[in-house]
């Protein structure tokens, strides 16, 4: 079975639609979302509606929990808090109710799903081999997916060896059929690894392969929508740099 994995959409409808079109050209028959459907971007209702329609599995991210009121806004940066407050004002009640039903961790087909990490599904960024090592000790599955950092990454711990990790670029494929793995697809709506293209992951659970993908999208349109919503300009400006 092949699965498309997305994370950190951040209400960027231009990026999400481009990724879904790209996914249609692959054998993936399921869509898994690792959270942060909203936050930063200007189209929360459209993005939530699309994920509700297409995702087989979906968990909550910290920005989703901020919008639903489960996390206080004073735990976020100024720009993130402003975007969350604006989203609370414009999101449709049915979309808010659906977001509130999501949890930040789950499991599907013997794969762990976490927005942050297995140790802290809401807040922890898995961005080093040391942190990955600690997370592997908490895993109940051999393979897990994480988001939150907006960086496409993989960490592996072979049997009897320490964990190692690497950033992943477009079209890189790794064999995940042995060892323990933590995989981050990167961010659909606001990448922060220097590549402004939308990031996602193609996961082949039958063959034991993971391929990182990047998709071109209308960055200018997404930035213009952010500015039209009178959200902080920095949220629009950073899209073109992938930072």
FITI-296851 format. One line per field, with one value per residue: x, y, z of N, C-alpha, C, O in turn; residue number from 1. Coordinates in steps of 0.1 Angstrom, whole numbers, plus 5000, padded with zeros to 4 digits. Atoms other than C-alpha are relative to their C-alpha. Layout:
n.X X,...
n.Y Y,...
n.Z Z,...
ca.X X,...
ca.Y Y,...
ca.Z Z,...
c.X X,...
c.Y Y,...
c.Z Z,...
o.X X,...
o.Y Y,...
o.Z Z,...
num NUM,...
REM end
This chain:
n.X 5008,4993,5007,4994,5000,4999,5000,4998,5007,5001,5010,4994,5008,4993,4991,5007,5006,4990,4995,5010,4999,4988,5003,5009,4992,4993,5009,5006,5015,5004,4994,4999,4996,4994,5004,4998,5008,5002,4989,4991,5006,5012,5012,5003,5012,4998,4990,5006,5010,4993,4994,5012,5005,4991,4991,5004,4996,4995,4998,4999,4988,5001,5008,5014,5005,5001,5012,5011,5000,4994,4988,5001,4993,4988,4989,4996,4993,5010,5006,5008,5011,5009,5007,5010,5012,5007,5006,5012,5011,5005,5003,5014,5002,4998,4985,4994,5005,4992,4986,5000,5001,4987,4990,4987,4993,5008,4994,5007,4993,4987,4992,5004,5002,4998,4997,4987,4991,5006,4999,5009,5007,5004,4990,4985,4994,4990,4991,4986,4999,5001,5014,5005,4996,5009,5013,5000,5002,5015,5009,5006,5000,4986,5000,5009,5000,5001,5000,4997,4988,5000,4987,5000,4989,5002,4991,5001,4992,4998,5000,4987,4992,5006,5008,4994,5011,4996,5010,5003,5003,5010,4998,4991,5007,4993,5005,5003,5005,4994,4996,5010,5000,5009,5000,5007,5002,4999,5013,5007,5003,4990,4988,4990,4987,4993,5007,5013,5011,5008,4993,5009,4993,5007,4996,5004,4999,4998,4986,4991,4993,5005,4995,5004,5005,5002,5010,5001,5013,5001,4995,5005,5015,5001,4996,5010,5011,4996,5000,5014,5006,4994,4992,4986,4993,4989,5005,5001,4987,4992,5003,4992,4987,5001,4995
n.Y 4988,4987,4990,4986,4994,4985,4994,4986,4993,4987,4992,4995,5008,5001,5011,5012,5005,5005,5013,5010,5003,5008,5013,5008,5006,5011,5011,4998,5002,4994,4987,4998,4986,4999,4988,4986,4997,4986,4992,4992,4997,4992,5007,5011,5008,5009,5010,5010,5007,5010,5011,5008,5009,5009,5007,5012,4998,4986,4996,4986,4993,4990,4989,5005,5000,4985,4995,5006,4995,5010,4994,4985,4993,4994,5010,4999,4987,4990,5002,5012,4997,4991,5009,5009,4992,4997,5012,5002,4991,5002,5014,5005,5009,5014,5003,4999,5012,5011,4998,5003,5015,5006,5001,4998,5013,5011,5011,5005,5010,5003,4988,4990,4986,4989,4986,4996,5011,5010,4996,4989,4999,4986,4990,5003,5001,5010,4994,5005,5014,5003,5000,5012,5012,5000,5003,5014,5008,4999,5005,5013,5005,4999,4987,4989,4988,4988,4987,4989,4993,4994,5004,5014,5006,5014,5006,5015,5007,5015,5009,5000,4988,4988,4993,4990,4993,4993,4992,5007,4991,5005,5012,5010,5012,5008,5013,5000,5014,5006,4990,4991,4988,4988,4994,4987,4997,4986,4992,4996,4986,4991,5007,4992,5006,4993,5003,4995,5009,5007,5013,5011,5013,5012,5012,5013,5009,5014,5001,4995,4989,4987,4991,4986,4993,4985,4996,4986,4994,4986,4993,4986,5000,5003,4988,4990,5003,4997,4986,4995,5003,4991,5008,4995,5001,5010,5013,5001,4998,5012,5011,5001,5004,5013,4999
n.Z 5000,5000,4992,5001,4987,5000,4987,4999,5011,4995,5007,5013,5009,5013,4998,4998,5012,5009,4995,5003,5015,5002,4995,5009,5010,4993,4996,4986,4999,4988,4996,4986,4997,4987,4992,5003,5011,4999,4994,5009,5014,5001,5005,4991,5003,5012,4997,4992,5007,5009,4992,4995,5011,5006,4992,4993,4986,4998,4986,4998,4997,4989,5004,4999,4987,4996,5006,4993,4986,4991,4996,4999,5010,4995,5001,5014,5004,5003,5013,4999,4992,5008,5010,4994,4996,5013,5004,4991,5004,5014,5003,4999,4988,5002,5001,4986,4993,5005,4994,4986,4998,5003,4990,5006,5002,5004,5006,5011,5007,4992,5001,4990,5006,4989,5005,4995,4998,4991,4986,4998,5013,5003,5000,5002,5014,5001,5010,4998,4997,4985,4997,5007,4991,4989,5005,5004,4987,4997,5011,4999,5013,5006,5008,4996,5008,4992,5007,4990,5002,5014,5007,5004,4993,4996,4990,5000,4990,5004,4988,4993,5003,4996,5010,5009,5007,5012,5007,5012,5011,5009,5007,4993,4995,4990,4997,4986,4997,4988,4991,4995,5008,4999,5013,5000,5014,5003,5000,5012,5002,4996,4998,4994,5003,5011,5013,4998,5005,4990,4997,4995,5000,5006,4991,5005,4989,5005,5004,4990,5006,4997,5010,4997,5012,4999,5010,5002,4998,5002,4988,5000,4996,4985,4993,5002,4991,4986,4999,5001,4987,4991,4991,5000,5013,5000,5003,5015,5005,4998,5009,5012,4996,4993,4987
ca.X 5000,5012,5003,5009,5018,5014,5020,5020,4996,4991,4960,4980,4954,4976,5002,4977,4958,4991,5003,4970,4972,5008,4996,4969,4997,5011,4999,4990,4955,4955,4963,4976,4979,5002,4985,4987,4960,4956,4978,4999,4979,4948,4925,4917,4882,4892,4922,4902,4874,4898,4916,4882,4872,4904,4924,4922,4940,4945,4959,4961,4990,4998,4983,4951,4949,4955,4926,4903,4913,4930,4963,4967,4978,5005,5025,5030,5051,5034,5028,5015,4992,4978,4971,4954,4932,4923,4915,4892,4872,4868,4866,4833,4817,4817,4854,4862,4842,4861,4895,4885,4879,4915,4943,4980,4990,4977,4985,4977,4988,5015,5029,5030,5017,5028,5027,5057,5073,5065,5077,5057,5032,5024,5056,5089,5109,5128,5157,5188,5200,5201,5164,5156,5174,5152,5121,5130,5130,5093,5081,5057,5060,5091,5082,5068,5059,5064,5059,5062,5097,5088,5120,5121,5142,5147,5163,5171,5183,5196,5194,5222,5234,5229,5205,5216,5197,5198,5179,5161,5158,5134,5131,5154,5143,5153,5148,5129,5123,5146,5156,5136,5126,5113,5103,5093,5077,5084,5058,5032,5024,5055,5087,5117,5146,5156,5134,5102,5083,5056,5070,5053,5062,5053,5053,5053,5044,5045,5080,5094,5103,5100,5103,5104,5086,5085,5058,5058,5029,5017,5038,5028,4991,4996,5015,4989,4962,4980,4985,4948,4938,4960,4980,5017,5037,5065,5043,5039,5075,5091,5073,5095,5126,5114,5123
ca.Y 5000,5035,5065,5103,5120,5158,5181,5217,5230,5262,5274,5277,5265,5272,5248,5222,5220,5217,5189,5170,5173,5159,5131,5121,5112,5086,5052,5066,5056,5071,5106,5110,5145,5152,5184,5222,5225,5261,5290,5316,5313,5330,5301,5280,5270,5257,5238,5221,5213,5196,5176,5165,5152,5136,5125,5089,5098,5132,5144,5178,5202,5229,5256,5236,5233,5271,5278,5254,5270,5239,5258,5294,5319,5333,5301,5312,5338,5371,5363,5328,5342,5369,5343,5320,5348,5358,5322,5319,5348,5335,5297,5280,5263,5229,5231,5243,5214,5189,5204,5200,5163,5157,5145,5152,5115,5083,5052,5038,5005,4999,5034,5059,5094,5124,5161,5168,5137,5104,5120,5152,5151,5188,5207,5188,5193,5162,5179,5160,5124,5127,5137,5109,5084,5094,5092,5057,5045,5056,5041,5012,5009,5004,5034,5067,5099,5134,5170,5203,5213,5222,5204,5172,5148,5111,5094,5057,5035,5001,4971,4975,5009,5045,5068,5089,5115,5134,5163,5150,5167,5163,5128,5111,5076,5055,5018,5017,4979,4973,4993,5019,5051,5086,5103,5140,5149,5186,5213,5218,5254,5269,5250,5261,5242,5267,5251,5271,5243,5225,5193,5159,5122,5092,5061,5026,5004,4972,4978,4995,5027,5064,5091,5129,5150,5188,5205,5239,5262,5297,5314,5349,5340,5326,5357,5380,5362,5366,5403,5408,5392,5418,5391,5399,5406,5384,5354,5362,5373,5341,5319,5328,5319,5286,5299
ca.Z 5000,4992,5013,5007,5039,5045,5074,5084,5057,5076,5056,5024,4999,4968,4982,4993,4960,4941,4963,4959,4921,4923,4945,4920,4896,4921,4932,4967,4977,5011,5025,5060,5076,5106,5117,5116,5090,5101,5113,5093,5060,5048,5038,5069,5058,5024,5037,5065,5042,5017,5044,5059,5024,5014,5044,5057,5089,5104,5137,5153,5154,5180,5158,5154,5191,5195,5172,5191,5224,5238,5239,5252,5226,5249,5243,5206,5188,5181,5144,5152,5179,5156,5129,5153,5167,5131,5123,5153,5139,5103,5107,5101,5132,5116,5107,5142,5156,5134,5144,5180,5175,5165,5188,5183,5181,5166,5147,5113,5097,5124,5118,5146,5138,5159,5152,5174,5187,5205,5237,5233,5204,5207,5212,5207,5175,5165,5148,5161,5164,5202,5203,5178,5201,5230,5208,5195,5232,5234,5201,5201,5163,5141,5119,5129,5112,5127,5116,5134,5124,5087,5076,5056,5076,5084,5114,5116,5144,5130,5154,5180,5167,5176,5158,5128,5108,5075,5058,5028,4994,4965,4951,4976,4985,5015,5023,5056,5056,5085,5116,5135,5116,5122,5090,5086,5053,5056,5053,5027,5034,5050,5044,5064,5048,5022,4994,4990,4972,4991,5007,5012,5015,4994,5017,5002,5031,5010,4995,5026,5008,5016,4989,4997,4971,4964,4944,4928,4937,4934,4961,4950,4953,4988,4999,4984,5003,5036,5029,5019,5052,5069,5086,5095,5063,5075,5071,5034,5029,5042,5017,4988,5008,5023,5057
c.X 5009,4991,5007,4998,5003,5000,5002,4996,4999,4991,5005,4993,5007,5009,4993,4994,5011,5005,4989,4999,5012,4997,4991,5008,5009,4991,4994,4985,4995,5008,5000,5005,5005,4997,5005,4994,4999,5012,5009,4993,4986,4987,4997,4988,5002,5009,4994,4990,5006,5006,4989,4996,5010,5009,4994,5003,5004,5001,5002,5014,4998,4992,4985,4995,4999,4987,4988,4999,5006,5014,4999,5009,5013,5012,5006,5007,4989,4993,4991,4987,4990,4993,4990,4988,4991,4992,4988,4988,4994,4996,4986,4998,5002,5014,5007,4997,5009,5014,5000,4999,5013,5009,5014,5009,4990,5008,4992,5009,5014,5010,4996,4999,5000,5002,5014,5009,4993,5001,4990,4994,4997,5012,5014,5003,5010,5009,5015,4999,4998,4985,4993,5002,4990,4986,4999,4997,4985,4991,4995,5000,5014,5002,4991,5002,4999,5000,5006,5012,5000,5012,4998,5012,4997,5011,4998,5009,5000,5001,5014,5009,4993,4992,5008,4989,5006,4988,4997,4995,4990,5004,5010,4991,5009,4993,4997,4995,5006,5005,4988,5001,4991,5001,4992,4998,5003,4987,4994,5000,5010,5013,5011,5014,5007,4994,4985,4989,4993,5006,4990,5008,4991,5005,4995,5002,5002,5015,5010,5008,4994,5006,4995,4998,4999,4991,5000,4986,5000,5003,4995,4986,4998,5004,4990,4988,5002,5000,4985,4993,5005,5007,5015,5007,5011,4996,4999,5014,5009,4997,5009,5014,5000,5006,4990
c.Y 5012,5011,5013,5006,5015,5005,5015,5008,5015,5009,5006,4991,4999,4988,4986,4994,4995,4987,4989,4997,4992,4986,4991,4993,4988,4988,5001,5000,5005,5013,5001,5014,5000,5013,5013,5002,5015,5007,5006,5004,5006,4992,4988,4991,4991,4989,4989,4992,4989,4988,4991,4991,4989,4991,4987,5001,5014,5002,5015,5005,5011,5012,4997,5001,5014,5005,4995,5005,4990,5004,5015,5007,5006,4990,5001,5013,5010,4998,4988,5003,5009,4992,4991,5008,5004,4988,4997,5009,4996,4985,4996,4991,4985,4996,5001,4987,4988,5001,4996,4985,4993,5000,5001,4987,4989,4989,4995,4989,4997,5011,5010,5014,5010,5013,5004,4988,4989,5003,5011,5003,5014,5009,4996,4999,4989,5004,4995,4985,4997,5000,4988,4988,4999,4996,4985,4992,5000,4994,4987,4994,5002,5013,5010,5012,5012,5012,5011,5009,5007,4997,4985,4993,4985,4997,4985,4995,4985,4992,5001,5012,5013,5007,5010,5007,5008,5009,4993,5010,4993,4987,4990,4989,4992,4987,5000,4986,4994,5012,5008,5014,5010,5008,5013,5004,5014,5007,5003,5015,5010,4993,5009,4993,5006,4997,5004,4991,4993,4986,4990,4987,4990,4988,4987,4990,4985,4998,5005,5012,5014,5010,5014,5007,5015,5004,5015,5005,5015,5008,5014,5001,4998,5012,5011,4998,5004,5015,5006,4997,5009,4992,5006,4998,4990,4986,4998,5001,4988,4989,4998,4995,4986,5001,5005
c.Z 5000,5005,4997,5014,4999,5014,4999,4987,5002,4991,4987,4989,4986,5001,5001,4987,4990,5004,4997,4985,4997,5005,4991,4989,5005,5003,5014,5000,5013,5003,5015,5003,5015,5007,4995,4986,4999,5006,4988,4987,5001,4996,5009,4996,4988,5003,5009,4993,4990,5007,5005,4989,4996,5009,5007,5015,5001,5015,5001,5002,5010,4995,4999,5014,5006,4995,5008,5015,5010,5005,5001,4990,5005,5000,4986,4997,4997,4987,5000,5008,4992,4989,5006,5004,4987,4995,5008,4995,4987,4998,5002,5012,4998,4998,5013,5008,4996,5005,5014,5003,4998,5012,4993,4998,4996,4994,4988,4993,5006,4998,5010,4994,5012,4993,5004,5001,5008,5015,5004,4987,4996,4997,4995,4985,5000,4989,5002,5003,5014,5003,4994,5009,5011,4995,4997,5013,5004,4990,5003,4986,4994,4992,5005,4991,5009,4991,5008,4996,4986,4992,4997,5005,5001,5011,5001,5012,4996,5013,5006,4997,5004,4989,4992,4993,4988,4996,4987,4989,4990,4993,5006,5006,5009,5002,5015,5004,5012,5009,5004,4993,5005,4988,5001,4985,4996,5000,4987,4998,5004,5002,5006,4998,4988,4986,5002,4995,5011,5001,5005,4998,4994,5007,4994,5011,4996,4997,5011,4995,5003,4990,5004,4987,5003,4988,4999,5002,4999,5013,5001,5004,5015,5008,4999,5009,5014,5002,5000,5013,5011,5012,5000,4987,5000,4997,4985,4994,5000,4990,4988,5003,5005,5014,5010
o.X 5019,4979,5020,4988,5013,4995,5006,5003,5001,4995,5001,4997,5005,5010,4997,4995,5009,5008,4993,4997,5012,5001,4993,5003,5018,4979,4987,4979,4983,5019,4989,5014,4998,5004,5012,5000,4998,5021,5012,4994,4981,4977,4998,4989,4998,5007,4996,4989,5001,5004,4990,4992,5006,5014,4983,4995,5011,4993,5003,5022,4987,4985,4977,4984,4992,4980,4978,4990,5006,5019,4993,5020,5022,5023,5015,5006,4977,4980,4980,4976,4978,4981,4979,4976,4979,4981,4978,4977,4982,4989,4979,5007,5008,5018,5016,5005,5013,5020,5010,5002,5014,5009,5015,5020,4978,5020,4980,5021,5024,5022,4984,5007,4993,5010,5022,5018,4982,4993,4985,4999,4994,5012,5022,4996,5020,5007,5024,4989,4993,4980,4984,4994,4985,4978,4988,4990,4981,4979,5002,4997,5022,5013,4979,5012,4990,5005,5017,5011,5008,5015,4995,5023,4985,5022,4987,5019,4991,5005,5024,5020,4981,4994,5017,4978,5018,4976,5006,4987,4987,5016,5014,4980,5021,4980,5006,4988,5001,5007,4977,5012,4980,5012,4981,5008,5004,4977,5001,5003,5009,5017,5011,5023,5016,4998,4978,4977,4999,5010,4980,5019,4979,5017,4983,5013,5007,5021,5021,5020,4981,5019,4983,5005,4997,4993,4999,4976,5011,4994,4991,4982,4989,4997,4988,4982,4994,4995,4982,4983,5001,5007,5018,5007,5014,5003,5000,5018,5016,5006,5013,5022,5011,5014,4993
o.Y 5013,5012,5014,5006,5019,4998,5020,5014,5023,5020,5016,4980,4988,4980,4977,4982,4986,4978,4978,4985,4982,4976,4979,4983,4983,4990,4992,5006,5006,5014,5000,5019,4995,5016,5014,5007,5021,5001,4999,5015,5007,4997,4976,4979,4979,4977,4977,4980,4978,4977,4979,4979,4978,4980,4988,4996,5020,4998,5022,4998,5014,5018,5006,5006,5017,5013,5002,5002,4993,4999,5021,5002,5009,4994,4993,5023,5007,4998,4989,4998,5007,4994,4989,5003,5003,4989,4992,5005,4999,4982,5001,4984,4979,4985,4993,4982,4979,4991,4989,4981,4981,5008,4999,4988,4990,4989,4995,4992,4996,5009,5014,5017,5009,5014,5007,4987,4992,4999,5012,5010,5016,5016,5005,4993,4990,5002,5001,4979,4986,4991,4982,4979,4988,4990,4979,4982,4992,4993,4978,4982,5010,5018,5006,5014,5012,5012,5009,5021,5016,5003,4977,4997,4980,5002,4980,5001,4977,4997,4998,5012,5013,5003,5016,5001,5010,5004,4986,5020,4982,4986,4980,4991,4990,4986,5000,4985,4984,5023,5006,5018,5007,5012,5013,5005,5018,5001,5007,5020,5022,4992,5021,4994,4999,5003,4999,4994,4989,4980,4993,4987,4989,4984,4986,4985,4977,4988,5002,5012,5014,5010,5017,5006,5020,4998,5023,4998,5021,5011,5019,5010,5004,5016,5018,5007,5009,5020,5015,5005,5008,4997,5013,4987,4984,4978,4987,4993,4985,4980,4987,4991,4980,4991,5008
o.Z 5007,5003,4997,5020,4993,5023,4988,4980,4993,4987,4983,4985,4980,4992,4995,4984,4983,4995,4993,4982,4989,4999,4990,4983,4998,5002,5018,4992,5015,4998,5021,4996,5024,5017,4985,4977,4988,5011,4979,4983,5012,4995,5004,4997,4989,4999,5007,4994,4989,5003,5005,4992,4993,5005,5012,5023,4993,5023,4991,5008,5014,5003,5001,5016,5015,5003,5010,5022,5022,5015,4993,4986,4997,5003,4982,5005,4995,4986,4994,5004,4993,4987,5000,5003,4988,4991,5003,4997,4984,4988,5012,5016,5006,5002,5016,5015,5004,5009,5019,5014,5001,5020,4982,4994,4999,4995,4988,4990,4999,4999,5010,4985,5022,4983,4996,4993,5014,5022,5015,4978,4984,4987,4990,4977,5007,4977,4996,5007,5018,5011,5000,5010,5014,5003,4999,5012,5012,4992,5008,4984,4999,4992,5009,4986,5019,4980,5014,4998,4984,4982,5005,5002,5000,5011,4999,5015,4999,5024,4999,5002,5006,4977,4997,4991,4987,4996,4981,4992,4992,4988,5000,5011,5007,5001,5023,5014,5017,5004,4999,4991,5009,4983,5007,4978,4984,5004,4977,4987,5001,5014,5004,5007,4982,4976,5010,4997,5021,4991,5012,4993,4996,5007,4993,5014,5004,5001,5010,4997,5004,4989,5005,4977,5014,4977,5009,4999,4997,5021,5011,5011,5021,5018,5008,5014,5021,5012,5007,5016,5023,5023,4990,4982,4990,4991,4980,4985,4991,4988,4984,4994,5007,5018,5022
num 1,2,3,4,5,6,7,8,9,10,11,12,13,14,15,16,17,18,19,20,21,22,23,24,25,26,27,28,29,30,31,32,33,34,35,36,37,38,39,40,41,42,43,44,45,46,47,48,49,50,51,52,53,54,55,56,57,58,59,60,61,62,63,64,65,66,67,68,69,70,71,72,73,74,75,76,77,78,79,80,81,82,83,84,85,86,87,88,89,90,91,92,93,94,95,96,97,98,99,100,101,102,103,104,105,106,107,108,109,110,111,112,113,114,115,116,117,118,119,120,121,122,123,124,125,126,127,128,129,130,131,132,133,134,135,136,137,138,139,140,141,142,143,144,145,146,147,148,149,150,151,152,153,154,155,156,157,158,159,160,161,162,163,164,165,166,167,168,169,170,171,172,173,174,175,176,177,178,179,180,181,182,183,184,185,186,187,188,189,190,191,192,193,194,195,196,197,198,199,200,201,202,203,204,205,206,207,208,209,210,211,212,213,214,215,216,217,218,219,220,221,222,223,224,225,226,227,228,229,230,231,232,233,234,235,236,237,238,239,240,241,242,243
REM end
